């Protein structure tokens, strides 16, 4: 084992332990903020694994999108909605727990069979492309065009949906009172009622 | 294009001549550029802090630091030493783990980004293929650290500052990436070395600034916003929210924030120089000049001269932009948060998209000038 292989092996172990530990933390922590921060750690270790597989562009994209955007938005949402709420025990909660356990066990079984039945031998005869980004770009605009475009349409839908949900129109220009003559004005603009979307 | 000086090869060759196996020689070489770059970045910060004080003083017709060393040059060192010896206070009701982790998460990606800053053909830590994209993705980690420190301080001003920082840096990441994308499209590469090579050869006339003037403005405004410099320093606006996410910090943890912000500013200035002002390229094309004077490109004196000229040029260009940023601090007032978000989303983003489209069109129409 030379230096490069040794470094790769050690980093793989470190990243794997970090990822599994952080993922367990996401599920097990009571405090939701810890879960959100550890989710960032999970994403980072996945990016590290991509780097180990020579997929540096995918790793950078993973960091940019999952850590820089998704995780920050999750944190943002958590910090804006910082409401303390006591959980009321729900009747028949065991049904949910059982269903969750069933789904998780099923997913675990499926993934295990997939892991065991896949032939993990890599065909080393195919040379690595010198510029992986160019190869990826060509695939995106030829044989993977449909999924690529579908993903962008989905994102556009999410964007428009977010705008529709968040839009709040206020009625401006109705203040005629002069300061000093009337009692302190209400510091809120009247909101225009929303017409229902057909 | 001559390869210039390859220090790594020389270094490993020298070590192998002392009967050290080549693997070990490479392993000894590896930390050298990294440590050099971290050291260089820290010295760059000291210089820029000193410049900030001196230029601020000049802008306000004061003298500024004067007695700490000649021309007050040791003032930033004194600042650093003071911060090292200050007590490290962790507020009683804070979250000590996140409170400690926050500044580290802010600083580490900024230092990592120095990986891709080239000072010459082979004078950079690593010429990674994704180059400039690595910087964009690394800088997107920073808001997590800011949110973390804002949240864990258990202080409403800190929380507000952290949220502002995250909102600001998400908003301005997009125009920044669009400006960089236009450059990458012209250079057919994301690597910083390729981006500079594509600009060199014609001296000052070949620099990207002539082809991407709008891109330069976009990049500079967004970079200032990412660095939280005035006019975009809302996350730490002292009149509104004390010091934002830094409010509860003191000692070395505060020093990390301080260091991080200046390292980021120097990095952004360096990248403006690399992306738009030809990086290490001299305003007069040296290669042609050497050919005219019949000096062979393999001449060692010429190589050393071009390498040192390259480093000097990169730093000069970068520090010019640093100077502009400092001057701007005392020239423009701070924007409001709604103005900031309006500028980012309603102005810079559409302009960036149009700029990208126009660049693509020009690239198809004039492939010789826009890197077809």
Contacts between the chains, C-beta under 8 A, distances in Angstrom:
chain1	res1	chain2	res2	distance
A	2	B	23	6.3
A	3	B	23	5.5
A	3	B	26	7.6
A	3	B	27	5.9
A	33	B	98	7.9
A	33	B	151	6.3
A	37	B	98	7.1
A	37	B	144	7.4
A	37	B	148	6.4
A	40	B	144	5.6
A	44	B	141	8.0
A	56	B	128	6.4
A	56	B	129	6.6
A	56	B	130	5.3
A	56	B	134	7.8
A	57	B	129	7.7
A	57	B	130	5.2
A	57	B	133	7.2
A	60	B	130	5.4
A	60	B	133	5.3
A	60	B	134	5.4
A	60	B	136	7.9
A	60	B	137	4.2
A	61	B	137	7.1
A	63	B	137	4.3
A	63	B	138	7.1
A	63	B	140	6.7
A	63	B	141	6.6
A	64	B	133	7.9
A	64	B	136	6.4
A	64	B	137	3.8
A	64	B	140	5.2
A	67	B	140	6.6
A	67	B	141	5.7
A	67	B	144	6.7
A	68	B	137	6.6
A	68	B	140	2.5
A	68	B	141	6.4
A	68	B	143	7.3
A	68	B	170	7.7
A	68	B	173	7.1
A	69	B	140	7.1
A	69	B	170	6.9
A	71	B	144	6.5
A	72	B	140	7.8
A	72	B	143	5.2
A	72	B	144	6.1
A	72	B	147	6.9
A	72	B	166	5.5
A	72	B	170	6.2
A	73	B	170	7.9
A	75	B	144	7.0
A	75	B	147	5.0
A	75	B	151	8.0
A	75	B	166	7.3
A	76	B	147	7.4
A	76	B	163	6.7
A	76	B	166	5.9
A	76	B	167	7.5
A	79	B	147	6.8
A	79	B	150	7.9
A	79	B	151	6.0
A	79	B	159	6.5
A	79	B	162	7.5
A	79	B	163	6.1
A	80	B	163	7.2
A	131	B	129	6.9
A	132	B	129	7.6
A	133	B	129	7.1
A	133	B	130	7.2
A	133	B	190	7.1
